[in-house]
Amino acid sequence: MSLVLENFTVDAGRRRLLRIEKLELPSTGLVAVIGPNGAGKSTLLKALAGVQRHGGSKALDQNWPAPERIGFMPQDFTVKAAMSVAECVLLGRRERLGWRITARERAEVAQMLEMLNLSHLADHRMDRLSGGQQQRVLLAQRLIRNPRLLILDEPTSALDLHHQLEVLDQLQRLAQTRLVLAALHDLTLAARYADQTVFLETGRLAVAGPTSQVLRSPCLDRAYHIASEILLDRDGGSVFVAHQARSPKC
Ligand SMILES: Nc1ncnc2c1ncn2[C@@H]1O[C@H](COP(=O)(O)OP(=O)(O)OP(=O)(O)O)[C@@H](O)[C@H]1O
């Protein structure tokens, strides 16, 4: 079983923003979507999430999950509402808050907050949280639906180093039973956590496959204008290091 895109295109007026002739990924696992600014990462994720129209076909396990089985977190996420953190997470369970909140719903919210180490913020107002705290609450809101497909556009963009690792640890665990697609700019995080990587360049698929292979692709250095190397950390994991390019590899 797998995710399969065929002749997948996204247009804005007459301009073609993205064209992927064929892409096949396993139906579970953590997949990093990488590429320079403007490569089409958000465009791909929005089209998969159903918030942007596309041409061609997409299938996951030969169908496509219903909207309520897809958790999508866009790149821009500022919340100005005066609701509490617990209420915000609860909104992931239902379309609007009513008078009655069941004990089960309360327990689910508490469990989700605990999972993301947010319990201490349960009664805080969303509009008074930091950007990183809001980002983690919104992830909890997506996760409470137990989505089959999780689509996250730069889910660590506002997080400090500790929380980047904490969130990616959680996503890696969740990816054992579902597909998690995450746009990432930090290729060290991709190297460490992503099973597979999709590398986009100027609106097309450059390379896709196991992360260790994709990050070694010479085309990566050309696209980013860098000279990169893969080192090993003390646990034997891969660390992606970028240097200023002197001369492009390809
Ligand atoms: N609605 C739109 N109309 C016209 N062009 C668009 C539209 N949305 C995106 N684009 C263009 O499509 C290209 C891809 O944009 P996209 O946001 O997908 O890139 P990205 O890889 O996510 O970039 P970044 O790393 O900067 O977030 C860019 O050149 C952008 O200007």
The ligand as an ORCA input file, in Angstrom:
! r2SCAN-3c Opt
* xyz 0 1
  N      -1.720     31.833     -5.460
  C      -0.575     31.940     -6.128
  N      -0.524     32.625     -7.278
  C       0.612     32.731     -7.995
  N       1.772     32.177     -7.618
  C       1.782     31.496     -6.476
  C       0.630     31.331     -5.668
  N       0.957     30.581     -4.583
  C       2.267     30.305     -4.719
  N       2.756     30.848     -5.840
  C       4.131     30.706     -6.350
  O       4.417     29.324     -6.421
  C       5.773     29.087     -6.090
  C       5.839     28.048     -4.991
  O       5.341     28.624     -3.777
  P       5.321     27.790     -2.435
  O       4.726     28.668     -1.391
  O       4.680     26.489     -2.687
  O       6.871     27.580     -2.178
  P       7.608     26.929     -0.919
  O       8.515     25.877     -1.440
  O       6.621     26.518      0.105
  O       8.468     28.165     -0.424
  P       8.978     28.629      1.047
  O      10.121     27.725      1.410
  O       9.438     30.019      0.819
  O       7.818     28.532      1.995
  C       6.376     30.437     -5.707
  O       7.087     30.921     -6.819
  C       5.170     31.302     -5.424
  O       5.422     32.634     -5.747
*
